[in-house]
Amino acid sequence: MTQLSDGYQAILVIVLDLMLRYAYLFFDGDPLAGRALVGIDEIDLHLHPRWQRTVLRQLTELFPNTQFILTTHSPIVVQAAIDQRFSVLRLTEEDGAVTAQRLSAKLMKTLRGAEVGSLLFEEHLFGVESRFSVEYAEFERRVEELTAKIGSGDVTGADYSELKRGLDKLEELVAKEDRRRADGSTMAQMVRMQAEFVKALTDELEKARA
């Protein structure tokens, strides 16, 4: 066992520990059929993402009469929990007090089948602000800021030029992502359409100034 990866060791420790406890507590009949409540903190710890996708199903199938209460910071585990129709709660902290808020049935239905990235952006779950790294997210933030200025009418030619450069950068990032995924996502199409619109608008402004 010492030669196994940390992920294998972590799962084996959980399973073997439960089997020993169940054999002691439920010695009459099938120990694995015993009814119990088990809490496991950070179930995704040391687990490869491929295993995070299946760990919930494996535990519940191995111990069918056990109610598991699990914590995780992994959107992959949450994705599996939603698709397998387990209850999902989010812990929030405010003024030093921590409360558990259960995701509504409506939201659970909406998120069923969602991509991992969608769960990262969901404000009721992880609330990540951007799909990009912190460095590249600044381009996205600035584009949103300039787009809002255009909407308010308080915009200059320099703002249009900066927005054009920012959209070019985002278009490049999204295009690279599409090539890696080998698809043409709706996000990529929207970014390209927005970029073409701003380019055309910038060209018209330059012609007017000339």
C-alpha positions in Angstrom: 0.0 0.0 0.0 2.9 2.3 0.6 3.7 2.2 -3.1 0.3 3.5 -4.1 -0.5 7.1 -4.9 -1.8 9.4 -2.3 -5.3 9.3 -4.0 -5.5 5.5 -3.8 -4.2 5.5 -0.2 -6.8 8.1 0.8 -9.7 6.1 -0.7 -8.4 2.8 0.7 -8.1 4.3 4.2 -11.7 5.5 4.0 -13.1 2.2 2.6 -11.1 -0.1 4.9 -11.8 1.9 8.0 -15.5 1.8 7.3 -15.5 -1.9 6.5 -13.7 -2.6 9.8 -16.2 -0.4 11.8 -19.2 -1.9 10.0 -17.9 -5.5 10.7 -17.7 -4.5 14.4 -21.0 -2.7 14.5 -23.1 -4.9 12.2 -21.7 -8.3 12.8 -25.2 -9.9 12.3 -25.8 -10.1 8.5 -24.0 -8.2 5.8 -21.9 -5.5 7.4 -21.9 -3.4 4.2 -25.7 -3.2 4.4 -25.5 -1.5 7.8 -27.2 1.8 8.2 -24.9 4.7 9.3 -24.2 8.4 8.9 -20.6 9.1 7.8 -18.9 12.5 7.4 -15.8 13.0 5.3 -14.0 16.3 5.0 -12.4 17.2 1.7 -13.3 14.0 -0.2 -11.4 15.3 -3.2 -8.1 15.6 -1.3 -5.3 13.9 -3.3 -7.7 12.5 -5.9 -7.1 12.9 -9.6 -9.9 14.7 -11.5 -10.9 11.4 -13.2 -11.5 9.8 -9.8 -13.3 12.9 -8.4 -15.9 12.2 -11.1 -16.8 8.8 -9.7 -15.9 8.8 -6.0 -19.5 9.6 -4.9 -21.0 6.8 -6.9 -18.4 4.3 -5.7 -19.0 5.1 -2.1 -22.7 5.0 -2.3 -22.8 1.8 -4.2 -20.4 0.1 -1.9 -22.3 1.3 1.2 -25.9 1.5 0.0 -27.5 2.2 3.4 -25.0 4.9 4.5 -25.8 8.6 4.4 -22.6 10.5 3.5 -22.0 14.1 4.4 -19.1 15.3 2.4 -17.2 18.5 2.0 -15.3 19.5 -1.1 -13.7 22.5 -2.9 -13.9 20.6 -6.2 -16.4 21.6 -8.9 -16.0 18.1 -10.4 -17.3 16.5 -7.2 -20.2 19.0 -7.1 -20.9 18.3 -10.7 -21.2 14.6 -9.9 -23.4 15.3 -6.9 -25.8 17.4 -8.9 -26.1 15.0 -11.8 -26.6 12.1 -9.4 -29.3 14.1 -7.6 -27.7 14.4 -4.2 -28.4 17.4 -2.0 -25.9 20.2 -2.3 -25.3 22.9 0.3 -23.0 25.8 0.2 -21.3 27.1 3.3 -21.1 30.9 3.5 -19.5 33.1 6.1 -20.7 36.5 7.1 -19.7 38.5 10.2 -17.9 35.5 11.6 -20.9 33.2 11.4 -21.0 30.3 9.0 -24.3 29.1 7.6 -25.3 26.3 5.3 -27.5 27.2 2.3 -29.1 24.4 0.4 -29.3 24.8 -3.4 -33.0 25.1 -4.5 -34.6 22.4 -6.6 -35.0 24.9 -9.4 -31.3 25.7 -9.4 -30.3 22.1 -9.1 -32.4 21.3 -12.2 -30.8 24.2 -14.1 -27.3 23.0 -13.2 -27.9 19.4 -14.1 -25.7 18.4 -17.0 -23.7 21.7 -16.7 -20.0 21.8 -17.5 -17.4 22.1 -14.7 -16.6 25.6 -15.9 -20.2 26.7 -15.5 -20.2 25.5 -11.9 -17.1 27.6 -11.2 -18.9 30.7 -12.3 -22.2 30.0 -10.5 -22.6 32.6 -7.8 -24.4 30.2 -5.6 -21.5 27.8 -5.6 -17.9 28.9 -6.3 -18.5 32.4 -7.8 -15.2 32.5 -9.8 -15.2 35.8 -11.7 -13.4 34.8 -14.9 -12.6 31.7 -16.9 -9.1 33.1 -17.5 -6.1 33.3 -15.1 -5.7 36.4 -12.9 -3.3 37.9 -15.4 -5.6 37.6 -18.4 -8.8 38.3 -16.5 -7.7 41.9 -16.3 -8.2 42.2 -20.1 -11.8 40.8 -19.6 -12.5 43.3 -16.8 -11.2 46.2 -18.8 -13.3 45.2 -21.8 -16.4 45.1 -19.6 -15.6 48.5 -18.2 -15.1 50.1 -21.6 -18.3 48.4 -22.9 -20.2 50.0 -20.1 -18.7 53.4 -21.0 -19.9 53.0 -24.5 -23.4 52.2 -23.2 -23.4 55.4 -21.2 -22.2 57.5 -24.1 -19.2 58.8 -22.2 -16.5 57.5 -24.5 -13.5 58.7 -26.5 -11.7 57.6 -29.5 -8.9 56.3 -27.3 -11.5 54.2 -25.4 -12.6 52.6 -28.7 -9.1 51.8 -29.6 -8.3 50.3 -26.2 -11.6 48.3 -26.4 -10.6 47.0 -29.9 -7.2 45.9 -28.6 -8.8 44.2 -25.6 -11.4 42.4 -27.7 -8.6 41.2 -30.1 -6.8 39.7 -27.1 -9.9 38.0 -25.8 -10.8 36.7 -29.2 -7.3 35.3 -29.5 -7.6 33.6 -26.1 -11.0 32.1 -26.9 -9.9 30.9 -30.3 -6.9 29.1 -28.7 -9.3 27.5 -26.2 -11.6 26.4 -29.0 -8.7 24.9 -30.9 -7.6 23.0 -27.8 -11.2 21.7 -27.3 -11.7 21.2 -31.1 -15.1 22.9 -31.0 -16.8 26.2 -31.9 -18.4 27.3 -28.6 -21.1 29.9 -28.4 -18.8 32.0 -26.2 -16.2 32.1 -29.0 -18.8 33.1 -31.6 -20.1 35.9 -29.4 -16.7 37.3 -28.7 -15.9 37.3 -32.4 -19.1 39.0 -33.3 -18.5 41.7 -30.6 -15.0 42.2 -31.8 -16.1 42.6 -35.5 -18.7 45.1 -34.4 -16.3 47.2 -32.4 -13.7 47.1 -35.3 -16.3 48.3 -37.8 -17.4 51.1 -35.4 -13.8 52.1 -34.8 -13.1 52.2 -38.6 -16.1 54.4 -39.1 -15.0 56.8 -36.4 -11.5 57.0 -37.9 -13.0 57.8 -41.3 -15.2 60.5 -39.8 -12.3 62.2 -38.1 -10.3 62.1 -41.3 
